[in-house]
Amino acid sequence: MPFTHFRATAAGLAMAAAVLVAGTGAASACDRGEDVCSFRLINNTSVELHSFWASPPSVSNWENDILGDSTLGAGRSININMSDGRPNCVYDFKFRFADGDIVEKRRINICRLGRYTLNE
């Protein structure tokens, strides 16, 4: 299993909810030469987000919590920089909110993702 490195940079942190909507940017969010993909995670819910995981579909267990000790507050956003050395662009996402809700979304193409918005 390769070492996985994810970094979340703050512009605010929090989240929640039941339904997710993904928004895509027009330009590629990845520099595959550098093996880095970036996108804006937007918490457009009324609940704080406590955890966010992203793992390729081929991995049987969720990897590192990208938020770590941070949270993403309701109405806030954060830049997510993913750099794990894998050549693929497709990841599964898992979100855990302050109210205990867990939401999973499958097969998100992070190479074409400019932003990802969570909605209630």
C-alpha positions as CSV (number, residue, x, y, z in Angstrom):
1,M,0.0,0.0,0.0
2,P,1.6,3.3,-1.0
3,F,1.9,6.1,1.5
4,T,-1.0,8.5,1.2
5,H,-0.6,12.2,1.8
6,F,-3.6,14.5,1.8
7,R,-3.6,18.1,2.9
8,A,-6.5,20.4,3.6
9,T,-5.7,24.1,3.6
10,A,-8.1,26.3,5.6
11,A,-10.4,29.0,4.3
12,G,-12.8,27.9,7.0
13,L,-13.7,24.4,8.3
14,A,-17.2,22.7,9.0
15,M,-20.1,20.6,7.5
16,A,-23.2,18.2,7.8
17,A,-26.2,16.5,6.1
18,A,-28.0,14.1,3.9
19,V,-27.5,14.9,0.2
20,L,-24.4,15.8,-1.8
21,V,-24.1,17.6,-5.1
22,A,-20.8,17.7,-6.9
23,G,-19.9,20.7,-9.0
24,T,-17.2,20.5,-11.6
25,G,-14.9,23.1,-12.8
26,A,-14.2,23.6,-16.5
27,A,-10.4,23.2,-16.2
28,S,-8.5,20.2,-15.0
29,A,-7.8,20.4,-11.3
30,C,-4.8,18.1,-11.5
31,D,-1.2,18.4,-12.4
32,R,-0.5,14.7,-13.1
33,G,3.2,15.5,-13.7
34,E,3.4,16.5,-10.1
35,D,0.8,13.9,-8.9
36,V,-1.3,16.6,-7.2
37,C,-5.0,17.2,-7.5
38,S,-6.7,20.2,-5.9
39,F,-10.3,21.1,-5.5
40,R,-12.5,23.3,-3.3
41,L,-14.7,21.5,-0.8
42,I,-17.7,23.6,0.0
43,N,-20.0,22.8,3.0
44,N,-23.3,24.3,1.9
45,T,-25.1,22.6,4.8
46,S,-26.2,23.7,8.3
47,V,-24.0,21.0,10.0
48,E,-20.3,20.9,10.7
49,L,-18.2,18.3,8.9
50,H,-16.0,16.3,11.2
51,S,-14.3,13.9,8.8
52,F,-13.6,13.5,5.1
53,W,-12.0,10.4,3.5
54,A,-11.1,9.9,-0.1
55,S,-9.8,6.5,-1.3
56,P,-9.6,4.8,-4.8
57,P,-12.4,2.3,-5.4
58,S,-9.7,-0.5,-5.5
59,V,-8.8,0.1,-1.8
60,S,-10.8,-2.0,0.6
61,N,-10.5,0.3,3.7
62,W,-10.8,4.1,4.0
63,E,-7.5,5.8,4.2
64,N,-6.5,8.9,6.2
65,D,-9.1,11.4,7.4
66,I,-8.1,14.4,5.2
67,L,-9.4,16.9,7.8
68,G,-7.4,15.3,10.6
69,D,-8.1,17.3,13.8
70,S,-9.9,20.1,11.9
71,T,-13.5,20.4,11.0
72,L,-15.3,22.3,8.2
73,G,-18.1,24.6,9.5
74,A,-21.5,25.0,7.9
75,G,-21.3,27.5,5.1
76,R,-17.5,27.3,4.9
77,S,-15.1,26.0,2.3
78,I,-11.6,24.6,2.1
79,N,-9.0,23.8,-0.5
80,I,-8.1,20.1,-0.7
81,N,-4.8,19.1,-2.2
82,M,-4.5,15.4,-2.9
83,S,-1.1,13.9,-3.5
84,D,-0.8,10.1,-3.1
85,G,1.4,9.1,-6.1
86,R,-1.3,7.0,-7.7
87,P,-1.9,7.5,-11.5
88,N,-5.7,7.2,-11.3
89,C,-8.2,10.1,-10.9
90,V,-11.2,8.2,-9.6
91,Y,-11.9,8.2,-5.8
92,D,-14.7,7.3,-3.4
93,F,-15.6,10.0,-0.8
94,K,-16.9,9.5,2.7
95,F,-18.1,12.3,5.0
96,R,-19.0,12.3,8.7
97,F,-21.0,15.1,10.1
98,A,-21.3,16.5,13.7
99,D,-24.8,15.1,13.9
100,G,-23.6,11.6,13.2
101,D,-24.7,11.4,9.6
102,I,-22.3,9.5,7.3
103,V,-22.5,10.1,3.5
104,E,-20.6,8.2,0.9
105,K,-20.2,9.1,-2.8
106,R,-18.6,6.8,-5.3
107,R,-16.4,7.2,-8.3
108,I,-15.6,10.9,-8.2
109,N,-13.1,12.0,-10.9
110,I,-10.9,14.4,-9.0
111,C,-8.9,15.2,-12.1
112,R,-11.9,17.1,-13.5
113,L,-13.2,18.4,-10.2
114,G,-12.8,22.1,-9.6
115,R,-15.1,22.1,-6.6
116,Y,-17.2,19.7,-4.6
117,T,-20.3,21.1,-2.9
118,L,-22.1,19.4,0.0
119,N,-25.8,20.3,0.2
120,E,-28.6,19.3,2.5
